[in-house]
Every structure is written in C-alpha cells, then in structure tokens.
Amino acid sequence: MRRLRRLAHLVLFCPFSKGLQCDQYRKGIISGSICQDLCHLHQVEWRTCLSSVPGQQGKEVTIKCGIEESLDSKAGADAAPRRELVLFDKPTRGTSIKEFQEMTLSFLKANLGDLPSLPALAAQVLLMADFNKDHRVSLAEAKSVWALLQRNEFLLLLSLQEKEHASRLLGYCGDLYLTEGVPHSSWPGAVLPPLLRPLLPPALHGALQQWLGPAWPRRAKIAVGLLEFVEELFHGAYGTFYMCETTLANVGYTATYDFRMADLQQVAPEATVRRFLRGRHCEHSSDCTYGRDCRAPCDTLLRQCKGDLVQPNLAKVCELLQDYLLPGAPAGLRAALGKQLRTCTTLSGLASQVEAHHSLVLSHLKTLLWKEISNTKYT
C-alpha cells in the first residue's frame, strides 16, 4: 500500500486500540500495511485517518478495530465498548507457507462451504499477507492475516471485494483494518441527535424519509443498488450470504447516490448459518434465529430447527423498500410498485422457490424502477 498522506475524517473511534496495536507491532508480533504509518510515522492520527487512494486524499475512511459492545444486560446504554483480547497465537513458529495456505483453505471451507473457488481466495490471503511484496510471509504477517480472518466483517469484505456495493479494504495492522468511509445513512433517524433516535415513533419514519431523505428518484437509484447487492449475495463466487439484520441503518449510499452496504457485520455465509441451525434444539421458531432476523422454522415434533430460512434476503429487503420507496412515489407508479413489493414480501426461503421465482420478481422490480428514473438528471 502506498504511504498514507493526507488527513481524512474518521467515523469510528477505537479507544485504547492504538497503544495495544503499536506495542505488539514494536515487539514484532504483528505486521501490516498501515503499521508504520500508525506507530512510527504518526501519519494516521486517532480520530482521524488517512486515504492512500490517488485523487481521494481527504475523503472519509473508517478504522475497524474489533470493538464489541458489552454483553452484560445490566450494563447501561452508555457503557463503553470493550476491546476484544486477541492473542495472535496462530500460526505457530515453524509453520511452513504450504501449511499456512492449507490452514487458511480449511478455515475458508469451514466458513464459506466447500467451493471450487476457495483455493484462489486462499492465494489472495497470502498475497495480502505479503503486503511489502518481498515474496515471503513472515510469522508476524501470517498472524495478522489469520487474526483478521476471524473477524466476520473482514471475511465478508474479502469475499465481496470484486462487488461494487461493498466498501473497499484499504489496509491493516494486526487485526485493525481500514476501509472506505461509512456512506450516508438511509435511516431517517440518522438526522436526529443520538439521544432522540430511540424516541422516534415508527409511524414517523416514512414522513421523515420523504421530508429529510434524498429526493424520490435518488431513493429509487439507491434501491436498485440494494436489489443488485441482493443478487450479488445469492450464489456468488464464494457461495451464498444471508442478510441477518435487515434495517435501513445498513442501507448506505455515496455522494452520487450509489448504494453501499454500511455494515457487513450481520451478513453471514450460508455455511455458517446452516451450521448454527443444524440439530439445534427448539421449542419455537424464535429459538432458530441467527443474528437479528435470519429465522428458520422449528420442527415441533423433532424439536429441532429446520434448514431453510423463513424469509430470504429479497423478501426482507422488499419489506424495507415499502417504507423507503412508497412515500413520495410518483402517482402513476405507486399502485404498480406497491403490488410488486407486496408480492416480493411473500417470497419464502424454500429452496424450490428460490431460483427462478426470486430472479423474476427481482428483475421486475429493477425494471420498474429504472424505467421511471432512466434518462433523467438523477441517473
């Protein structure tokens, strides 16, 4: 990675991480493309960060550093996030490059499924580890990349790097990594002060969206990008992924109103979700929930979770789009759009319905929206 040069606004504040990260870097435990800038040259300033992309210096970037919210239900809402302890204990000294590549491939298969494309992804991990291009992977480089792979969002970013709707990865140091800046939020409550957001009644979301959000044609363009992202998650090169927290807070967009997924933390590989559900004891379908809303039926006779999700990605996204697109929609389009979205929300996650039917519904929705906004100043 080219040396970081000019300051940009940092969205995510990572308390205590810089000292821990730099201490481990100076001890030779970890390595990475931004370690020198972070710890020695001090060209990455905490609360601010630097862009290395030509022509994009000064633009917003984000540091992700493994902050986890406290799981203690008694902790107050203002409880400080805690830094997860990372041991950087794998791979061990003496591990060969071939062994590390096999170790990486086994990890990818366990998390993404046994796919023919994974050897190429494992090779990409090795190339990333060799950030200084000296044609060797040191133990510190291997430990850093291995720690990064344990972070769900990093694994997703790596898997979706060729897709236009996920943020680009810009660099890393140990398990801390840098991405393109958090895009604008489509959630109407984002314009309110943080203390007032929980008080916003759901009934006002549509009105706020119409008054304070982008103009309707721009919302339509963002929605088309979201539908394209659903396509990208379905049977991509590295398998199928499920959106397990489908909220407007995760629907972001750029300055040109192109959709970007604001947070990949709750996007999960199909293999991970199925492993969670397999043989899981249940009394109700709520016992078969991965994340916030990836829910499977409960077989009440066997008292085990079934494998197919109740709602596929597309149905959950269409529920979002009802609130996002119908307020302020052109009068001549509103009835047809409402009908398409209602049809879409009834889709099930059954494997027999997923293929052709989902593709047809998605294609109709995209065509309907593009027909309305094509050849206008908004596209």
C-alpha positions in Angstrom: 0.0 0.0 0.0 1.2 3.5 -0.9 2.2 5.6 2.1 -0.8 7.4 3.6 -0.5 11.1 3.0 -3.4 13.5 3.8 -5.9 13.6 6.6 -9.5 12.4 6.2 -12.4 12.4 8.6 -12.6 9.2 10.7 -16.0 7.8 11.5 -15.2 5.1 14.0 -13.4 5.9 17.2 -11.4 2.9 18.6 -10.5 3.5 22.3 -7.3 2.0 23.6 -6.6 0.2 20.4 -3.7 2.2 19.1 -1.5 1.6 22.1 -2.1 -2.1 22.1 -1.6 -2.4 18.4 1.6 -0.4 18.3 3.0 -2.3 21.3 2.5 -5.6 19.5 3.9 -4.2 16.3 7.1 -2.9 18.0 7.5 -6.4 19.6 7.3 -8.0 16.2 4.2 -9.9 17.0 2.0 -8.3 14.3 2.6 -6.5 11.0 0.6 -4.9 8.2 0.4 -2.2 5.5 -0.5 0.7 7.8 1.5 -0.3 10.9 4.5 2.0 10.1 2.2 5.0 9.4 0.2 4.3 12.6 3.0 3.7 15.0 6.3 5.2 13.7 5.4 8.0 11.2 2.3 9.0 13.1 0.6 9.8 9.8 -2.5 8.0 11.0 -4.0 10.2 13.8 -6.5 8.7 16.2 -10.0 10.0 15.5 -8.6 10.9 12.1 -7.3 8.7 9.4 -5.6 9.0 6.0 -6.6 8.0 2.5 -4.0 6.4 0.2 -6.2 6.3 -2.9 -4.9 8.7 -5.7 -7.4 11.5 -6.2 -9.3 10.6 -3.0 -7.0 12.1 -0.4 -9.0 13.9 2.3 -12.0 11.7 1.8 -13.7 9.8 4.6 -12.3 6.5 5.7 -13.1 4.2 8.6 -10.9 2.2 11.1 -12.4 -1.1 12.2 -10.7 -2.4 15.4 -12.7 -5.2 16.9 -14.8 -3.2 19.3 -17.5 -5.3 20.9 -20.4 -3.9 22.9 -20.7 -5.3 26.4 -23.0 -8.3 26.6 -23.9 -7.6 30.2 -27.7 -6.9 30.2 -27.2 -4.9 33.4 -24.8 -2.5 31.7 -26.2 0.9 30.9 -26.8 2.1 27.3 -23.8 4.4 27.7 -21.4 1.6 28.7 -18.1 2.0 27.0 -17.3 -0.6 24.3 -14.6 -3.1 25.1 -11.6 -4.2 23.0 -11.7 -7.9 22.4 -8.5 -9.6 23.5 -6.6 -11.0 20.5 -3.8 -13.4 21.3 -2.2 -13.6 17.8 -1.2 -17.2 18.7 -1.7 -18.7 15.3 0.1 -19.9 13.2 2.9 -21.1 15.5 6.6 -20.7 14.9 7.9 -23.2 12.4 4.7 -23.3 10.3 5.6 -23.5 6.6 4.0 -21.4 3.9 2.3 -24.5 2.5 0.9 -25.4 5.9 -0.4 -21.9 6.4 -2.0 -22.0 3.0 -3.7 -25.3 3.9 -4.7 -23.9 7.3 -6.3 -20.9 5.5 -8.1 -23.0 3.0 -9.5 -25.3 5.7 -10.8 -22.2 7.6 -12.4 -20.8 4.4 -14.1 -24.1 3.7 -15.5 -24.3 7.2 -16.9 -20.8 7.0 -17.9 -20.5 3.3 -18.5 -24.1 2.3 -16.5 -26.5 0.1 -16.4 -24.4 -3.0 -14.0 -24.8 -6.0 -13.2 -21.0 -5.9 -11.7 -21.1 -2.4 -8.1 -22.0 -3.4 -7.9 -18.8 -5.3 -9.3 -16.9 -2.3 -6.7 -18.6 -0.1 -4.0 -17.5 -2.5 -5.4 -13.9 -2.3 -5.0 -14.1 1.5 -1.3 -15.0 1.1 -0.8 -12.1 -1.3 -2.4 -9.7 1.2 -0.2 -11.1 4.0 2.9 -10.2 1.8 2.0 -6.5 1.9 5.6 -5.4 1.3 5.9 -7.6 -1.8 9.2 -9.2 -0.6 7.9 -12.7 -1.8 7.9 -14.1 1.7 5.3 -14.2 4.5 6.8 -13.6 8.0 5.3 -15.1 11.1 4.0 -11.6 12.1 2.4 -11.2 8.7 0.7 -14.6 8.9 -0.5 -14.0 12.5 -2.0 -10.6 11.5 -3.9 -12.0 8.5 -5.1 -15.0 10.5 -6.5 -12.7 13.2 -8.2 -10.6 10.5 -9.9 -13.7 9.1 -11.5 -14.4 12.4 -13.4 -11.1 12.1 -16.7 -11.8 10.3 -16.8 -8.4 8.5 -13.3 -8.7 7.2 -14.0 -12.2 5.8 -17.1 -10.8 4.1 -15.1 -7.8 2.8 -12.6 -10.2 1.4 -15.2 -12.3 -0.3 -17.1 -9.3 -1.7 -14.1 -7.2 -2.8 -15.0 -7.6 -6.5 -18.6 -6.4 -5.9 -19.3 -2.7 -6.3 -21.7 -2.4 -3.3 -19.3 -3.3 -0.5 -16.7 -0.9 0.9 -13.1 -1.4 -0.3 -10.4 -2.6 2.0 -7.6 -0.1 2.2 -5.1 -1.5 4.6 -4.5 -3.2 8.0 -2.2 -3.5 11.1 -2.7 -6.7 13.1 -6.4 -7.2 13.4 -7.2 -3.5 12.9 -8.2 -2.6 9.3 -9.1 0.4 7.2 -12.0 0.7 4.8 -13.6 3.3 2.7 -15.6 5.8 4.7 -19.1 4.9 6.1 -21.5 6.1 3.5 -24.6 8.3 4.1 -27.3 6.5 6.0 -30.8 5.9 4.6 -32.3 5.6 8.1 -34.4 8.7 8.7 -33.4 8.8 12.4 -29.8 9.4 11.5 -30.5 13.1 11.1 -31.6 13.3 14.8 -29.3 13.7 17.8 -28.3 10.2 19.2 -30.3 10.7 22.4 -33.5 11.3 20.5 -33.3 8.4 18.0 -34.9 5.8 20.3 -37.8 8.1 20.8 -38.7 8.3 17.1 -42.1 6.5 16.5 -42.1 4.0 13.6 -45.1 5.8 12.2 -42.9 8.9 11.5 -40.2 7.0 9.6 -41.9 7.4 6.2 -42.7 11.0 6.7 -39.1 11.8 7.8 -37.8 9.8 4.8 -39.9 12.0 2.5 -39.1 15.3 4.1 -35.4 14.8 5.1 -34.2 11.9 2.9 -33.0 12.1 -0.8 -35.5 13.0 -3.5 -37.6 10.0 -4.6 -35.7 9.4 -7.9 -32.5 9.2 -5.9 -34.0 6.8 -3.4 -35.1 4.7 -6.4 -31.5 4.6 -7.6 -30.3 3.6 -4.1 -33.0 0.9 -4.0 -31.8 -0.5 -7.4 -28.3 -0.8 -6.0 -29.7 -2.6 -2.9 -31.5 -5.1 -5.2 -28.3 -5.6 -7.1 -26.5 -6.3 -3.8 -29.1 -9.0 -3.0 -28.2 -10.6 -6.4 -24.5 -10.4 -5.5 -25.1 -12.3 -2.2 -27.0 -15.1 -4.0 -24.8 -17.8 -5.5 -21.7 -15.6 -5.9 -18.2 -16.9 -6.5 -17.8 -17.6 -2.8 -21.2 -19.0 -2.1 -24.5 -17.6 -0.8 -24.7 -15.0 2.0 -27.7 -14.1 4.3 -28.5 -10.6 5.5 -29.3 -11.2 9.2 -30.0 -7.6 10.3 -32.1 -6.0 7.6 -32.6 -2.4 8.6 -32.4 1.0 6.9 -29.4 1.8 9.2 -27.4 -0.6 7.0 -28.6 0.9 3.7 -25.9 3.5 2.8 -25.1 5.5 -0.3 -22.3 7.5 -1.8 -22.3 11.2 -2.8 -23.6 10.1 -6.2 -26.4 8.0 -4.6 -24.9 4.6 -5.4 -25.8 2.0 -2.8 -23.2 0.8 -0.4 -23.8 -1.7 2.4 -23.0 0.4 5.5 -22.2 -2.6 7.8 -21.4 -6.2 6.9 -21.2 -7.4 10.5 -24.6 -9.0 10.2 -24.2 -10.5 6.7 -23.4 -14.2 7.2 -22.2 -17.0 4.9 -24.9 -19.7 4.3 -22.5 -22.4 5.6 -22.2 -20.5 9.0 -26.0 -20.1 9.3 -26.7 -23.7 8.5 -24.0 -24.9 10.9 -25.7 -22.8 13.6 -29.1 -24.3 12.8 -28.1 -27.9 12.3 -29.5 -30.1 15.1 -30.3 -27.1 17.2 -32.9 -27.8 19.9 -36.0 -25.6 19.7 -39.4 -25.0 21.2 -40.4 -22.2 18.9 -39.1 -20.6 15.7 -37.6 -17.8 17.8 -35.1 -20.4 19.1 -34.0 -20.9 15.4 -32.8 -17.3 14.9 -29.3 -16.4 13.7 -28.4 -12.7 14.2 -31.5 -10.5 14.4 -33.8 -11.9 11.6 -32.3 -15.0 10.0 -35.0 -17.3 11.2 -35.8 -20.9 10.3 -38.9 -22.9 11.3 -38.9 -25.2 14.3 -40.0 -28.8 13.8 -42.1 -29.2 16.9 -42.2 -33.0 16.7 -38.4 -33.4 16.5 -37.8 -30.2 18.5 -35.1 -29.3 16.0 -34.5 -26.3 13.7 -35.1 -26.9 10.0 -32.6 -25.8 7.4 -34.4 -23.4 5.2 -34.9 -19.8 6.4 -38.5 -18.5 6.7 -37.7 -15.3 4.8 -35.0 -14.9 2.1 -32.9 -11.8 1.6 -35.2 -10.5 -1.1 -38.4 -10.7 0.9 -36.8 -8.8 3.9 -35.4 -6.1 1.6 -38.8 -5.6 -0.1 -40.3 -5.0 3.4 -37.7 -2.3 3.9 -38.4 -0.8 0.4 -42.1 -0.5 1.2 -41.3 2.2 3.8 -38.4 3.6 1.8 -40.0 3.9 -1.7 -43.8 4.2 -1.4 -43.8 7.6 0.5 -43.5 10.3 -2.2 -43.5 7.8 -5.1 -45.0 9.2 -8.4 -48.7 8.8 -8.5 -48.7 6.9 -11.7 -46.2 4.4 -10.3 -47.4 3.9 -6.7 -50.0 1.2 -7.3 -47.8 -1.0 -9.5 -44.8 -0.5 -7.2 -46.9 -1.3 -4.1 -48.2 -4.5 -5.8 -44.7 -5.7 -6.8 -43.3 -5.0 -3.3 -46.2 -6.9 -1.7 -45.6 -9.9 -4.0 -41.9 -9.8 -3.1 -42.5 -9.8 0.7 -44.5 -13.1 0.4 -41.5 -15.0 -1.0 -40.3 -17.9 1.1 -36.9 -19.2 1.7 -37.7 -22.7 0.4 -35.1 -24.0 -1.9 -37.7 -25.0 -4.5 -38.8 -21.3 -4.8 -35.6 -19.5 -4.5 -34.1 -19.9 -8.0 -36.3 -18.8 -10.9 -39.1 -17.1 -8.9 -36.9 -14.9 -6.9 -34.9 -13.8 -10.0 -38.1 -13.0 -11.9 -39.5 -10.9 -9.0 -36.2 -9.1 -8.6 -35.9 -8.4 -12.3 -39.4 -6.9 -12.5 -38.7 -4.6 -9.6 -35.5 -3.3 -11.0 -37.1 -2.8 -14.4 -40.0 -0.9 -12.9 -37.7 1.5 -11.0 -35.2 2.0 -13.8 -38.0 2.7 -16.3 -39.2 5.5 -14.1 -35.8 7.2 -13.5 -33.8 6.4 -16.6 -32.9 9.3 -18.9 -33.4 11.8 -16.1 -30.8 14.0 -14.3 -30.9 11.6 -11.4 -29.2 8.8 -13.3 
